[in-house]
Amino acid sequence: MAHTSSIEQAITLLKQDQLVAIPTETVYGLAANAFSDTAVEKIYQTKNRPANNPLIVHIASKEQLATLAINIPEMAFKLADHFWPGPLTLVLEKAPHISDKITAGKETVAVRMPNHELTLTLLRKLDFPLVAPSANRSNHISPTRPEHVQNSLGDKTPFILDGGPCSKGIESTILGFEDGKPRIYRMGTISKKEIEDVLQCPVEVIKAKDTSVITPGMFKKHYSPTTPFLATNNVAKAMEAHAEKKLGIIYFSSPPGDDTRFQYRTLSLQGDFLEAAANLYGVMHELDGIDLELIIAELLPDEGVGASVNDRLKRASSK
């Protein structure tokens, strides 16, 4: 019953062009009516988000895809059939009525169907889709719990539709098409191999460049704590170099250290990439809330979802 009243409250706010923080399987999103430029503009203002960073449109059904995009490749339908609802965003040629505010002036629109029953229920009750970038201030650590939204946005925090912790924990894989060929623009918990297995063809991963922001999540500096952050393959060497500082240490699978001077966290004692991804931002938020001088994070083996976690760690540590 509590969820029903929360959903009704969210519907009322969204219809009034207000923002609502919504849960997804990846991270909490800062949602607005995708068909209202007034509402969309509030996202950019609340997040202090660069105007050249496009937004992802969230839909309730695969059928809605054809109302947002045109000239959709057959491969896109195949991926949607296999992975939706789920953490895959498709970048497609936008329909003429899609606002430039959503696409940052580009001719493409990013769309996904989230896999969270609370938000799917909300989307089904609305007669418009929602744009929803992560519900945090721009470039800060993405939120995977309601309290992360509050901590990041402070007095700008909108109504939060509380769906508990996010199960996947990092943002969606983003895939588009260039000259009919599939391209991954951002790694997520759906791996390159999984996509290649469905499409039965090779898929190229496009490296992020500040100069060419094609889709959300392509800025070099992103997902960053306030505390200085260092991602490395050699944690012991980094600890030695910074031993005089108050350190937070993030291991992939090693047991926490016993040096009481430092704060230790482990992402997955079983060495599970998906568990590490689910725990990543929560651990980063936790350590960022302690009075530390540096957070040192161990890079994962650079394969599968491990590569996606490394992408977030490297961008968090980028200058």
MARDREN-763083 format. One record per residue (C-alpha): residue number from 0; y, z, x. Coordinates in pm, whole numbers, plus 50000, padded with zeros to 5 digits. Layout:
REM residues N
+-----+-------+-------+-------+
!   n !     v !     w !     u !
+-----+-------+-------+-------+
! NUM !     Y !     Z !     X !
...
+-----+-------+-------+-------+
END
This chain:
REM residues 319
+-----+-------+-------+-------+
!   n !     v !     w !     u !
+-----+-------+-------+-------+
!   0 ! 50000 ! 50000 ! 50000 !
!   1 ! 50234 ! 50080 ! 50288 !
!   2 ! 50182 ! 49731 ! 50428 !
!   3 ! 50257 ! 49575 ! 50089 !
!   4 ! 50595 ! 49749 ! 50065 !
!   5 ! 50671 ! 49662 ! 50428 !
!   6 ! 50596 ! 49296 ! 50367 !
!   7 ! 50818 ! 49294 ! 50058 !
!   8 ! 51099 ! 49452 ! 50260 !
!   9 ! 51054 ! 49188 ! 50532 !
!  10 ! 51063 ! 48909 ! 50273 !
!  11 ! 51388 ! 49041 ! 50125 !
!  12 ! 51555 ! 49062 ! 50466 !
!  13 ! 51438 ! 48718 ! 50580 !
!  14 ! 51563 ! 48558 ! 50258 !
!  15 ! 51903 ! 48716 ! 50333 !
!  16 ! 51911 ! 48547 ! 50675 !
!  17 ! 51838 ! 48876 ! 50850 !
!  18 ! 51597 ! 48922 ! 51143 !
!  19 ! 51261 ! 49101 ! 51126 !
!  20 ! 51033 ! 49194 ! 51417 !
!  21 ! 50683 ! 49070 ! 51331 !
!  22 ! 50344 ! 49138 ! 51491 !
!  23 ! 50128 ! 48856 ! 51624 !
!  24 ! 49812 ! 48859 ! 51832 !
!  25 ! 50020 ! 48774 ! 52141 !
!  26 ! 50345 ! 48976 ! 52134 !
!  27 ! 50592 ! 49097 ! 51871 !
!  28 ! 50827 ! 48821 ! 51760 !
!  29 ! 51191 ! 48835 ! 51652 !
!  30 ! 51162 ! 48633 ! 51332 !
!  31 ! 51418 ! 48437 ! 51131 !
!  32 ! 51417 ! 48168 ! 50863 !
!  33 ! 51355 ! 47846 ! 51056 !
!  34 ! 51558 ! 47649 ! 50800 !
!  35 ! 51871 ! 47864 ! 50831 !
!  36 ! 52101 ! 47795 ! 51128 !
!  37 ! 52282 ! 48121 ! 51047 !
!  38 ! 51961 ! 48321 ! 51085 !
!  39 ! 51849 ! 48130 ! 51394 !
!  40 ! 52184 ! 48193 ! 51565 !
!  41 ! 52129 ! 48567 ! 51518 !
!  42 ! 51817 ! 48543 ! 51734 !
!  43 ! 52012 ! 48399 ! 52026 !
!  44 ! 52283 ! 48664 ! 51986 !
!  45 ! 52043 ! 48956 ! 51953 !
!  46 ! 51830 ! 48855 ! 52251 !
!  47 ! 52118 ! 48719 ! 52459 !
!  48 ! 51893 ! 48415 ! 52489 !
!  49 ! 52011 ! 48101 ! 52672 !
!  50 ! 52094 ! 47820 ! 52428 !
!  51 ! 51877 ! 47575 ! 52626 !
!  52 ! 51560 ! 47778 ! 52560 !
!  53 ! 51388 ! 47639 ! 52247 !
!  54 ! 51209 ! 47850 ! 51984 !
!  55 ! 50856 ! 47840 ! 51843 !
!  56 ! 50811 ! 47781 ! 51470 !
!  57 ! 50537 ! 47994 ! 51309 !
!  58 ! 50347 ! 47855 ! 51009 !
!  59 ! 50089 ! 47987 ! 50762 !
!  60 ! 49857 ! 47686 ! 50747 !
!  61 ! 49758 ! 47378 ! 50945 !
!  62 ! 49880 ! 47165 ! 50655 !
!  63 ! 50240 ! 47274 ! 50724 !
!  64 ! 50233 ! 47102 ! 51061 !
!  65 ! 50303 ! 46764 ! 50902 !
!  66 ! 50623 ! 46903 ! 50742 !
!  67 ! 50769 ! 46991 ! 51083 !
!  68 ! 50652 ! 46713 ! 51314 !
!  69 ! 50601 ! 46337 ! 51308 !
!  70 ! 50377 ! 46096 ! 51499 !
!  71 ! 50130 ! 46378 ! 51559 !
!  72 ! 49854 ! 46276 ! 51805 !
!  73 ! 49494 ! 46303 ! 51691 !
!  74 ! 49433 ! 46542 ! 51983 !
!  75 ! 49687 ! 46785 ! 51833 !
!  76 ! 49494 ! 46798 ! 51505 !
!  77 ! 49172 ! 46851 ! 51698 !
!  78 ! 49323 ! 47145 ! 51888 !
!  79 ! 49473 ! 47296 ! 51572 !
!  80 ! 49136 ! 47272 ! 51395 !
!  81 ! 48967 ! 47450 ! 51684 !
!  82 ! 49222 ! 47715 ! 51788 !
!  83 ! 49437 ! 47794 ! 51479 !
!  84 ! 49508 ! 48056 ! 51376 !
!  85 ! 49539 ! 48158 ! 51738 !
!  86 ! 49748 ! 48174 ! 52055 !
!  87 ! 49807 ! 47800 ! 52103 !
!  88 ! 50151 ! 47640 ! 52056 !
!  89 ! 50174 ! 47264 ! 52012 !
!  90 ! 50487 ! 47074 ! 52121 !
!  91 ! 50533 ! 46764 ! 51906 !
!  92 ! 50794 ! 46508 ! 51806 !
!  93 ! 51019 ! 46689 ! 51560 !
!  94 ! 51081 ! 46583 ! 51201 !
!  95 ! 51445 ! 46475 ! 51140 !
!  96 ! 51533 ! 46785 ! 50935 !
!  97 ! 51442 ! 47031 ! 51214 !
!  98 ! 51761 ! 47188 ! 51348 !
!  99 ! 51876 ! 47131 ! 51706 !
! 100 ! 51930 ! 47508 ! 51723 !
! 101 ! 51553 ! 47554 ! 51714 !
! 102 ! 51473 ! 47276 ! 51960 !
! 103 ! 51768 ! 47338 ! 52195 !
! 104 ! 51875 ! 46979 ! 52132 !
! 105 ! 51540 ! 46832 ! 52232 !
! 106 ! 51342 ! 46579 ! 52030 !
! 107 ! 51035 ! 46803 ! 52022 !
! 108 ! 50946 ! 47111 ! 51819 !
! 109 ! 50702 ! 47387 ! 51921 !
! 110 ! 50470 ! 47509 ! 51643 !
! 111 ! 50188 ! 47757 ! 51609 !
! 112 ! 49985 ! 47945 ! 51349 !
! 113 ! 49958 ! 48310 ! 51458 !
! 114 ! 49634 ! 48504 ! 51424 !
! 115 ! 49758 ! 48830 ! 51272 !
! 116 ! 49670 ! 48900 ! 50910 !
! 117 ! 49990 ! 49095 ! 50836 !
! 118 ! 50215 ! 48813 ! 50956 !
! 119 ! 49998 ! 48544 ! 50797 !
! 120 ! 50033 ! 48731 ! 50466 !
! 121 ! 50410 ! 48737 ! 50516 !
! 122 ! 50424 ! 48366 ! 50601 !
! 123 ! 50216 ! 48274 ! 50295 !
! 124 ! 50463 ! 48454 ! 50070 !
! 125 ! 50767 ! 48272 ! 50212 !
! 126 ! 50879 ! 47921 ! 50122 !
! 127 ! 51003 ! 47861 ! 50477 !
! 128 ! 50843 ! 47894 ! 50823 !
! 129 ! 50969 ! 48146 ! 51079 !
! 130 ! 51103 ! 48097 ! 51428 !
! 131 ! 51003 ! 48396 ! 51639 !
! 132 ! 51056 ! 48432 ! 52013 !
! 133 ! 50952 ! 48764 ! 52167 !
! 134 ! 51134 ! 49062 ! 52012 !
! 135 ! 51307 ! 49181 ! 52327 !
! 136 ! 51624 ! 49112 ! 52520 !
! 137 ! 51604 ! 48788 ! 52714 !
! 138 ! 51399 ! 48798 ! 53037 !
! 139 ! 51283 ! 49157 ! 52976 !
! 140 ! 50915 ! 49257 ! 52941 !
! 141 ! 50767 ! 49119 ! 52621 !
! 142 ! 50682 ! 49378 ! 52351 !
! 143 ! 50322 ! 49441 ! 52248 !
! 144 ! 50393 ! 49755 ! 52042 !
! 145 ! 50669 ! 49846 ! 51794 !
! 146 ! 50818 ! 50101 ! 52035 !
! 147 ! 50859 ! 49828 ! 52299 !
! 148 ! 51082 ! 49637 ! 52054 !
! 149 ! 51294 ! 49947 ! 51995 !
! 150 ! 51319 ! 50028 ! 52366 !
! 151 ! 51427 ! 49675 ! 52458 !
! 152 ! 51668 ! 49593 ! 52174 !
! 153 ! 51813 ! 49943 ! 52121 !
! 154 ! 52077 ! 49949 ! 51848 !
! 155 ! 52018 ! 49577 ! 51783 !
! 156 ! 51662 ! 49649 ! 51667 !
! 157 ! 51596 ! 49496 ! 51323 !
! 158 ! 51338 ! 49607 ! 51069 !
! 159 ! 50995 ! 49613 ! 51237 !
! 160 ! 50686 ! 49506 ! 51044 !
! 161 ! 50442 ! 49743 ! 51214 !
! 162 ! 50110 ! 49575 ! 51283 !
! 163 ! 49998 ! 49807 ! 51563 !
! 164 ! 49929 ! 49692 ! 51921 !
! 165 ! 49897 ! 49317 ! 51987 !
! 166 ! 49538 ! 49221 ! 52065 !
! 167 ! 49596 ! 48939 ! 52317 !
! 168 ! 49900 ! 49087 ! 52491 !
! 169 ! 50058 ! 48779 ! 52654 !
! 170 ! 50236 ! 48482 ! 52502 !
! 171 ! 50059 ! 48175 ! 52364 !
! 172 ! 49942 ! 47880 ! 52568 !
! 173 ! 50192 ! 47597 ! 52512 !
! 174 ! 50065 ! 47239 ! 52513 !
! 175 ! 50244 ! 46910 ! 52456 !
! 176 ! 50186 ! 46540 ! 52512 !
! 177 ! 50349 ! 46298 ! 52756 !
! 178 ! 50254 ! 45931 ! 52724 !
! 179 ! 49971 ! 46046 ! 52500 !
! 180 ! 49828 ! 46276 ! 52765 !
! 181 ! 49795 ! 46653 ! 52709 !
! 182 ! 50010 ! 46880 ! 52927 !
! 183 ! 50010 ! 47260 ! 52946 !
! 184 ! 50364 ! 47396 ! 52985 !
! 185 ! 50279 ! 47767 ! 52971 !
! 186 ! 49948 ! 47938 ! 53038 !
! 187 ! 49815 ! 48192 ! 52789 !
! 188 ! 49485 ! 48347 ! 52681 !
! 189 ! 49348 ! 48006 ! 52584 !
! 190 ! 49254 ! 47861 ! 52920 !
! 191 ! 49286 ! 47510 ! 53059 !
! 192 ! 48906 ! 47478 ! 53061 !
! 193 ! 48876 ! 47575 ! 52693 !
! 194 ! 49129 ! 47306 ! 52600 !
! 195 ! 48955 ! 47046 ! 52819 !
! 196 ! 48622 ! 47133 ! 52657 !
! 197 ! 48767 ! 47060 ! 52312 !
! 198 ! 48952 ! 46741 ! 52410 !
! 199 ! 48687 ! 46615 ! 52651 !
! 200 ! 48954 ! 46501 ! 52897 !
! 201 ! 49149 ! 46649 ! 53190 !
! 202 ! 49464 ! 46848 ! 53110 !
! 203 ! 49748 ! 46883 ! 53360 !
! 204 ! 49938 ! 47210 ! 53402 !
! 205 ! 50313 ! 47154 ! 53442 !
! 206 ! 50484 ! 47394 ! 53682 !
! 207 ! 50796 ! 47567 ! 53553 !
! 208 ! 51130 ! 47458 ! 53691 !
! 209 ! 51464 ! 47608 ! 53599 !
! 210 ! 51611 ! 47260 ! 53587 !
! 211 ! 51379 ! 47128 ! 53318 !
! 212 ! 51313 ! 47372 ! 53034 !
! 213 ! 51095 ! 47163 ! 52804 !
! 214 ! 50945 ! 47450 ! 52606 !
! 215 ! 50985 ! 47828 ! 52568 !
! 216 ! 50869 ! 48037 ! 52864 !
! 217 ! 50949 ! 47790 ! 53141 !
! 218 ! 51222 ! 47984 ! 53321 !
! 219 ! 51126 ! 48090 ! 53673 !
! 220 ! 51258 ! 48445 ! 53620 !
! 221 ! 51105 ! 48597 ! 53307 !
! 222 ! 50903 ! 48889 ! 53165 !
! 223 ! 51080 ! 49126 ! 53403 !
! 224 ! 51106 ! 49505 ! 53408 !
! 225 ! 51435 ! 49671 ! 53500 !
! 226 ! 51261 ! 49829 ! 53801 !
! 227 ! 51226 ! 49596 ! 54104 !
! 228 ! 50886 ! 49426 ! 54084 !
! 229 ! 50656 ! 49275 ! 54347 !
! 230 ! 50338 ! 49075 ! 54282 !
! 231 ! 50105 ! 49040 ! 54580 !
! 232 ! 49751 ! 48967 ! 54694 !
! 233 ! 49773 ! 49254 ! 54945 !
! 234 ! 49868 ! 49576 ! 54766 !
! 235 ! 49781 ! 49799 ! 55064 !
! 236 ! 50019 ! 49610 ! 55294 !
! 237 ! 50299 ! 49621 ! 55034 !
! 238 ! 50247 ! 49995 ! 54981 !
! 239 ! 50265 ! 50052 ! 55355 !
! 240 ! 50588 ! 49853 ! 55381 !
! 241 ! 50748 ! 50054 ! 55100 !
! 242 ! 50577 ! 50392 ! 55149 !
! 243 ! 50908 ! 50581 ! 55150 !
! 244 ! 50986 ! 50470 ! 54792 !
! 245 ! 50877 ! 50603 ! 54456 !
! 246 ! 50612 ! 50344 ! 54372 !
! 247 ! 50420 ! 50230 ! 54068 !
! 248 ! 50098 ! 50044 ! 54151 !
! 249 ! 49923 ! 49805 ! 53911 !
! 250 ! 49567 ! 49718 ! 54010 !
! 251 ! 49361 ! 49448 ! 53843 !
! 252 ! 49025 ! 49629 ! 53847 !
! 253 ! 49031 ! 49888 ! 54127 !
! 254 ! 49014 ! 50253 ! 54021 !
! 255 ! 49350 ! 50434 ! 54035 !
! 256 ! 49444 ! 50566 ! 54378 !
! 257 ! 49458 ! 50939 ! 54455 !
! 258 ! 49792 ! 50956 ! 54636 !
! 259 ! 49990 ! 51182 ! 54403 !
! 260 ! 50321 ! 51039 ! 54529 !
! 261 ! 50256 ! 50718 ! 54341 !
! 262 ! 50194 ! 50617 ! 53979 !
! 263 ! 49872 ! 50414 ! 53951 !
! 264 ! 49755 ! 50197 ! 53662 !
! 265 ! 49451 ! 49968 ! 53628 !
! 266 ! 49449 ! 49669 ! 53392 !
! 267 ! 49071 ! 49642 ! 53352 !
! 268 ! 48811 ! 49854 ! 53531 !
! 269 ! 48552 ! 49595 ! 53421 !
! 270 ! 48750 ! 49315 ! 53585 !
! 271 ! 48792 ! 49142 ! 53248 !
! 272 ! 49077 ! 48888 ! 53241 !
! 273 ! 49134 ! 48917 ! 52865 !
! 274 ! 49147 ! 49297 ! 52881 !
! 275 ! 49389 ! 49274 ! 53173 !
! 276 ! 49612 ! 49038 ! 52973 !
! 277 ! 49604 ! 49269 ! 52670 !
! 278 ! 49707 ! 49569 ! 52883 !
! 279 ! 49961 ! 49398 ! 53111 !
! 280 ! 50290 ! 49441 ! 52924 !
! 281 ! 50201 ! 49788 ! 52800 !
! 282 ! 50147 ! 49902 ! 53159 !
! 283 ! 50466 ! 49730 ! 53274 !
! 284 ! 50665 ! 49900 ! 52996 !
! 285 ! 50510 ! 50237 ! 53084 !
! 286 ! 50594 ! 50215 ! 53454 !
! 287 ! 50941 ! 50075 ! 53381 !
! 288 ! 51010 ! 50389 ! 53177 !
! 289 ! 50941 ! 50616 ! 53476 !
! 290 ! 51200 ! 50677 ! 53746 !
! 291 ! 51050 ! 50443 ! 54007 !
! 292 ! 51209 ! 50242 ! 54287 !
! 293 ! 50949 ! 49962 ! 54298 !
! 294 ! 50646 ! 49842 ! 54101 !
! 295 ! 50377 ! 49665 ! 54305 !
! 296 ! 50125 ! 49457 ! 54111 !
! 297 ! 49798 ! 49309 ! 54235 !
! 298 ! 49750 ! 48941 ! 54157 !
! 299 ! 49424 ! 48849 ! 53981 !
! 300 ! 49178 ! 48581 ! 54089 !
! 301 ! 49369 ! 48262 ! 54004 !
! 302 ! 49125 ! 48118 ! 53751 !
! 303 ! 49104 ! 48101 ! 53372 !
! 304 ! 49314 ! 48366 ! 53201 !
! 305 ! 49360 ! 48531 ! 53542 !
! 306 ! 49597 ! 48243 ! 53624 !
! 307 ! 49792 ! 48317 ! 53304 !
! 308 ! 49834 ! 48684 ! 53398 !
! 309 ! 49940 ! 48579 ! 53749 !
! 310 ! 50201 ! 48349 ! 53595 !
! 311 ! 50360 ! 48651 ! 53420 !
! 312 ! 50338 ! 48870 ! 53732 !
! 313 ! 50498 ! 48606 ! 53955 !
! 314 ! 50783 ! 48544 ! 53713 !
! 315 ! 50844 ! 48917 ! 53677 !
! 316 ! 50879 ! 48941 ! 54054 !
! 317 ! 51091 ! 48627 ! 54095 !
! 318 ! 51448 ! 48670 ! 54215 !
+-----+-------+-------+-------+
END
